[in-house]
Amino acid sequence: MGKPARNRAASGGLARPLPLRGPLRALLCSLFLSLLAAGNSGCFWLWPLTQPTETLYATTPDNWRLALHRYRPENISVEKEPLLLVHGIASNRFNFDLAKDRSLPLYLYEKGYDVWMLELRNAGESDKAGLFNLGTRRADYTFDTFVDVDIPTAIEFVRYETRKEQISWVGHSLGAMLGYAYLGQHPGEKTVRNFVALSGPASFRLRAQAIMFLLQFKGMAQQFVVKPQLLRLNAQGVANWIGATDLRFDNILWNGETTDARTMSMFVYNGVSNLSGPLFDQIVGWVESGEFTSADRQIPYGANLDRIQIPTLVVTGKLDALCPPSAAREVFQKIGTLDKGYRVIGTASGFTGDYGHLDVVIGNRAREDVFPLVYGWLEQH
C-alpha cells in the first residue's frame, strides 16, 4: 500500500474545548437549543478529561488535513485489527470520547485494541472551511465527499500506520450511515473486516416525526431564531409517534433518564462541529424524498444495503427518535450478509434504561450496557 500524507502531534494535558465558528446549521442549532434546555436544569460546563495517546493527520487528495486521534496499546495484539471510529453529524471525536467513564475508545483500548477516531473535514481538529467560505477551503462538501474522499483516506492511512491489511469500523449516527454507503459501494473490498452501526438510519420512508422536526430549522438555523411553542408542538408530535407521553424537546437527541444534564453540557460545549450547507440540504433531501441517496440521486445508498457482505451489528436505543427501532430493524433486514446482529437498548431487553440517540455512546450506563456488546461482537468476528 502507498504511503499516505501524514503529520503527527502528541497530545498532552486536558483536551481543548472546540470553538464554534461560522454559520451554525441544522443539528447544531438543535443541539444549542437542547443545551439551553439542559442549562435550565441547573447543569454547568465541564471539559473532557480524556487523552488519546497521540493525534496524527492524514491529507486527502483534495488537500484537507484530517485528524485521527489514537489510543495505542503498548503491546498491540497481532490478532486484533485496528478500529476506526467515525462520529455522527455535526460532531467530532467527543461523540465517542467525552469522559473516561463513558468513552468507547478508551474501553476498547483497555481491552487491547488499537483505536483510531477519525474527525471528518471541518470537524474537531481537522481542517476547517474559512469563515463565510472565505479562503482556500470551502464548506461545499456533501455526504458523498465523506464516502468518496475522507473515508478512503482514513482507511488507507490507518492500514499504512499499523501495517495491517484490514480494519474494523464502528460508526455512530452519520458515521454508521457512512459505513452503509461505503460498504454498499465496495462490496468486494477486503480492507474492512467487521462493522458496528450504532443508531444509524438508512431509510427515511417512515416519516419519523423527530426527523421531520429537523426540517423546521431549514431557513431559520442561520438566524438562530426559534419559537418555543413550535418546539413544544413538535416534541409532542415525537412523543405521540413513539408512544411516549412525557417526551420533552431534549428527548429528541437523548433520554434525560439515561444521560444526565451535566454530560449533555459537556457534549454540546465540546462535541459540536459545523455542518456545511450542501450536506444539510442533502439531508433535507433524504427526508423529503424518503430515500438515502447521493446528492445527485444517482447512487442509491439505501438500496445497496444488500451488497454489504461483512459481519455487521446494528444497534439502536428503544427511545431513539432519529433512528427508531423500526428503522434500525429495516436496515438489519436489508443488509446482505447472513452474519449480522440486531439489538435494541431498552429495559425490555434487559438493559438498565431505555436509550435515546446519543445515549448509546455517552449515556450514564453505556459502559455497562452498550460497550460490552460492541466488544463482544468484535471479539466474535
C-alpha positions as a printed Julia matrix, in Angstrom:
381×3 Matrix{Float64}:
   0.0     0.0    0.0
   1.23    3.52  -0.73
   2.33    5.93   1.94
  -0.4     8.48   2.77
   0.47   12.04   3.64
   0.77   12.44   7.4
   1.63   14.7   10.3
   1.84   13.91  13.98
   1.01   15.86  17.1
   1.5    14.41  20.57
  -1.38   15.07  22.91
  -0.96   16.25  26.45
  -2.9    17.92  29.2
  -6.63   18.47  29.14
  -8.46   18.2   25.85
  -9.1    21.66  24.45
 -12.68   22.91  24.06
 -13.56   23.29  20.4
 -14.67   26.77  19.31
 -17.94   27.19  17.47
 -17.29   29.04  14.23
 -19.14   30.02  11.11
 -22.82   29.79  10.33
 -24.45   27.17  12.51
 -26.88   24.96  10.71
 -29.21   22.04  11.16
 -28.45   19.86  14.15
 -26.0    22.4   15.52
 -28.95   24.69  16.14
 -30.89   21.79  17.59
 -28.02   20.91  19.92
 -27.67   24.51  21.03
 -31.32   24.66  21.94
 -31.0    21.35  23.75
 -28.19   22.94  25.71
 -30.49   25.74  26.78
 -32.96   23.16  27.98
 -30.21   21.4   29.92
 -28.95   24.71  31.3
 -32.34   25.43  32.71
 -31.98   22.25  34.72
 -29.02   23.69  36.6
 -26.15   21.95  34.81
 -22.74   23.5   34.22
 -19.83   23.37  31.77
 -17.08   20.81  32.07
 -14.14   20.0   29.85
 -13.5    16.38  28.88
 -10.71   14.61  30.76
  -9.82   12.09  28.08
  -6.38   11.99  26.5
  -5.63    9.81  23.48
  -2.09    8.53  23.07
  -1.42   10.68  20.02
  -3.03   12.62  17.2
  -1.95   12.07  13.62
  -3.06   13.81  10.43
  -3.8    12.38   7.0
  -4.14   14.59   3.93
  -6.89   13.92   1.41
  -6.36   14.12  -2.36
  -8.15   17.48  -2.35
  -5.79   18.78   0.35
  -7.89   18.65   3.52
  -5.99   17.54   6.63
  -7.96   15.0    8.68
  -7.25   14.4   12.37
  -7.06   10.83  13.65
  -6.89   10.52  17.43
  -5.34    7.27  18.52
  -5.46    5.13  21.65
  -2.43    2.92  21.08
  -1.78   -0.04  23.43
   1.81   -0.7   24.46
   1.5    -4.25  23.18
  -0.69   -4.43  20.1
  -2.22   -7.85  19.51
  -1.41   -9.36  16.14
  -4.86  -10.96  16.18
  -6.83   -7.72  16.52
  -7.48   -5.37  13.61
  -7.19   -1.63  14.29
 -10.54    0.01  14.95
 -11.74    3.08  13.03
 -14.41    5.06  14.89
 -16.44    7.56  12.82
 -18.51   10.21  14.59
 -22.01   11.49  13.92
 -23.37   14.54  12.16
 -22.12   18.0   13.24
 -19.87   16.31  15.8
 -16.24   15.29  16.41
 -14.2    12.8   18.46
 -16.0    13.73  21.67
 -19.01   11.94  20.21
 -17.17    8.8   21.42
 -14.59   10.08  23.88
 -16.34   12.56  26.17
 -15.18   11.35  29.59
 -13.22    8.45  31.0
 -16.31    6.74  32.38
 -18.17    7.0   29.07
 -15.51    6.58  26.39
 -15.96    3.71  23.93
 -12.42    4.08  22.5
 -10.88    4.04  25.98
 -12.94    0.95  26.89
 -11.79   -0.89  23.76
  -8.21    0.31  24.25
  -8.28   -1.23  27.73
  -9.34   -4.48  26.04
  -6.22   -4.4   23.87
  -7.49   -2.72  20.71
  -5.6    -0.11  18.68
  -8.32    2.54  18.34
  -8.42    5.41  15.83
 -11.04    8.17  15.98
 -11.47    9.96  12.67
 -12.62   13.57  12.56
 -14.15   14.3    9.18
 -13.33   17.51   7.33
 -14.49   20.69   9.06
 -14.81   18.84  12.39
 -12.72   18.92  15.54
  -9.01   19.28  14.83
  -9.33   18.54  11.12
  -9.01   21.4    8.63
 -11.85   23.93   8.68
 -13.5    25.89   5.93
 -12.86   29.61   6.0
 -15.31   31.89   7.78
 -18.21   32.62   5.4
 -16.45   30.31   2.92
 -13.54   32.72   2.51
 -10.08   31.25   1.94
  -8.82   28.18   0.13
 -11.14   25.67   1.81
 -14.86   25.99   1.32
 -17.74   24.24   3.07
 -19.06   22.89  -0.22
 -18.79   19.21   0.65
 -21.61   16.68   0.88
 -22.1    13.25   2.42
 -20.7    11.86  -0.83
 -17.41   13.68  -0.19
 -17.04   11.77   3.06
 -17.8     8.47   1.3
 -15.53    9.04  -1.7
 -12.64   11.0   -0.17
 -12.42   11.23   3.64
 -13.23    7.6    4.46
 -10.84    6.02   1.89
  -8.1     8.41   3.03
  -8.58    7.42   6.67
  -8.72    3.7    5.95
  -5.52    3.73   3.91
  -3.78    5.89   6.5
  -4.63    3.54   9.37
  -3.65    0.49   7.33
  -0.31    2.06   6.47
   0.47    3.2   10.02
  -0.46   -0.16  11.57
   0.84   -2.37   8.75
  -2.46   -4.25   8.89
  -4.42   -5.29   5.82
  -7.83   -4.87   7.45
  -9.61   -2.62   9.9
 -12.87   -2.85  11.81
 -15.32    0.06  11.68
 -17.56    1.44  14.43
 -19.83    4.32  13.43
 -22.43    6.34  15.31
 -25.35    8.04  13.52
 -23.84    9.65  10.4
 -20.7     7.55  10.97
 -22.85    4.43  10.72
 -24.59    5.75   7.61
 -21.18    6.32   6.03
 -20.43    2.68   6.73
 -23.62    1.58   4.97
 -22.83    3.78   1.97
 -19.14    2.9    1.68
 -19.58   -0.84   2.16
 -22.52   -0.93  -0.23
 -20.38    0.84  -2.82
 -17.44   -1.54  -2.34
 -18.96   -4.98  -1.74
 -15.85   -6.87  -2.75
 -13.32   -4.76  -0.85
 -11.35   -6.65   1.8
  -9.97   -3.71   3.79
 -12.92   -3.64   6.25
 -13.38   -6.87   8.17
 -16.16   -6.02  10.61
 -18.77   -3.28  11.07
 -20.75   -2.0   14.06
 -23.53    0.53  13.33
 -24.79    2.5   16.34
 -28.03    4.44  15.8
 -27.61    4.83  12.04
 -30.78    5.06   9.9
 -30.66    4.18   6.21
 -34.27    4.83   5.29
 -36.5     7.86   5.77
 -39.74    6.49   4.41
 -41.13    6.13   7.94
 -41.52    9.93   8.05
 -40.46    9.89  11.68
 -41.66   12.99  13.49
 -38.25   13.5   15.03
 -36.57   13.65  11.62
 -39.33   15.84  10.22
 -38.64   18.1   13.16
 -35.25   18.9   11.65
 -36.99   20.46   8.67
 -38.27   23.2   10.93
 -34.72   24.52  11.1
 -34.34   24.96   7.35
 -34.11   28.69   6.79
 -34.0    29.54  10.5
 -30.84   27.76  11.63
 -28.62   30.53  10.27
 -30.56   33.18  12.15
 -30.55   31.15  15.38
 -34.21   32.04  15.86
 -36.66   29.56  17.38
 -40.21   29.75  18.63
 -40.52   27.84  21.91
 -44.15   26.99  21.26
 -43.11   25.4   17.95
 -40.57   23.25  19.75
 -43.15   22.06  22.25
 -45.56   21.24  19.44
 -43.03   19.13  17.56
 -41.77   17.44  20.71
 -45.34   16.4   21.44
 -45.55   15.0   17.92
 -42.48   12.88  18.57
 -43.99   11.7   21.84
 -47.16   10.59  20.09
 -45.13    8.83  17.37
 -43.04    6.68  19.71
 -45.87    6.06  22.14
 -44.49    8.21  24.95
 -46.49   10.74  26.92
 -43.81   12.8   28.67
 -41.2    13.4   25.93
 -39.53   16.81  26.19
 -37.61   18.66  23.49
 -34.29   17.33  24.75
 -35.51   13.74  24.33
 -35.24   14.1   20.57
 -31.49   13.64  20.95
 -31.23   11.85  24.3
 -33.29   10.44  27.14
 -32.85   12.53  30.27
 -33.28    9.43  32.39
 -30.24    7.69  30.87
 -27.97   10.7   30.2
 -27.71   13.47  32.78
 -27.76   17.19  32.03
 -24.12   17.71  33.01
 -22.99   15.18  30.42
 -25.04   16.89  27.74
 -23.49   20.23  28.69
 -20.06   18.69  28.22
 -21.08   17.27  24.86
 -22.67   20.41  23.46
 -19.74   22.57  24.55
 -17.04   20.23  23.22
 -18.66   17.8   20.82
 -20.37   20.04  18.26
 -18.81   20.99  14.94
 -20.02   22.86  11.89
 -22.2    21.44   9.14
 -21.9    22.53   5.51
 -24.87   23.95   3.65
 -24.73   21.32   0.85
 -24.62   18.5    3.38
 -27.58   19.93   5.27
 -29.51   20.32   2.02
 -28.71   16.7    1.14
 -30.07   15.51   4.48
 -33.22   17.54   3.96
 -33.5    15.9    0.54
 -33.36   12.46   2.16
 -36.2    13.35   4.48
 -38.31   14.96   1.77
 -37.86   12.1   -0.7
 -37.68    9.29   1.84
 -34.61    7.9    0.05
 -31.0     7.63   1.23
 -29.07    8.59  -1.9
 -26.12   10.6   -3.19
 -26.64   14.33  -3.63
 -27.32   13.89  -7.36
 -29.61   10.92  -6.55
 -27.6     8.68  -8.87
 -26.28    6.36  -6.14
 -28.97    4.56  -4.08
 -27.12    4.09  -0.81
 -30.18    2.64   0.89
 -30.84    0.18  -1.92
 -27.22   -1.02  -1.77
 -27.53   -2.44   1.74
 -27.94   -5.94   0.32
 -24.42   -5.66  -1.11
 -22.86   -5.5    2.37
 -21.24   -8.88   2.95
 -19.12   -8.39   6.07
 -20.22   -9.16   9.66
 -22.47   -6.3   10.79
 -24.02   -5.44  14.16
 -26.93   -2.97  14.16
 -27.68   -1.27  17.49
 -30.17    1.44  18.45
 -31.94    2.75  21.54
 -35.53    1.99  22.47
 -36.32    5.73  22.54
 -34.02    6.78  19.7
 -36.15    9.32  17.83
 -33.71    9.73  14.93
 -33.09    6.02  14.38
 -36.11    4.31  15.96
 -36.07    0.52  16.36
 -38.36    0.1   13.35
 -35.87    1.97  11.12
 -32.89    0.08  12.55
 -34.65   -3.24  12.03
 -35.35   -2.33   8.41
 -31.62   -1.76   7.93
 -30.82   -5.07   9.62
 -33.23   -6.97   7.39
 -31.86   -5.43   4.19
 -28.15   -5.95   4.9
 -26.93   -8.76   2.66
 -24.64  -10.7    4.96
 -26.05  -13.6    6.94
 -23.56  -12.88   9.72
 -25.39   -9.98  11.33
 -26.9    -8.95  14.65
 -29.58   -6.56  15.89
 -30.03   -5.15  19.4
 -32.36   -2.56  20.91
 -31.05   -1.0   24.11
 -34.02   -0.85  26.47
 -35.34   -2.26  29.71
 -37.49   -4.79  27.85
 -34.26   -6.35  26.55
 -32.63   -6.5   29.97
 -30.69   -3.23  29.89
 -30.72   -0.6   32.63
 -32.71    2.02  30.7
 -34.46    2.97  27.5
 -31.72    4.64  25.47
 -32.01    7.6   23.1
 -29.87    8.64  20.13
 -26.78    9.93  21.94
 -27.19    7.72  24.99
 -25.71    4.67  23.22
 -22.3     6.39  23.2
 -22.32    8.86  26.12
 -25.09    7.59  28.39
 -24.56    7.22  32.12
 -24.54    3.41  31.89
 -23.34    2.98  28.29
 -20.11    1.45  29.58
 -22.12   -1.34  31.21
 -24.95   -1.67  28.67
 -23.58   -0.88  25.2
 -19.79   -1.1   25.17
 -19.7    -4.82  26.07
 -21.98   -5.5   23.08
 -19.52   -3.79  20.76
 -16.55   -5.56  22.32
 -18.26   -8.95  22.23
 -19.14   -8.57  18.56
 -15.59   -7.57  17.64
 -14.15  -10.49  19.58
 -16.51  -12.99  17.97
 -15.74  -11.78  14.45
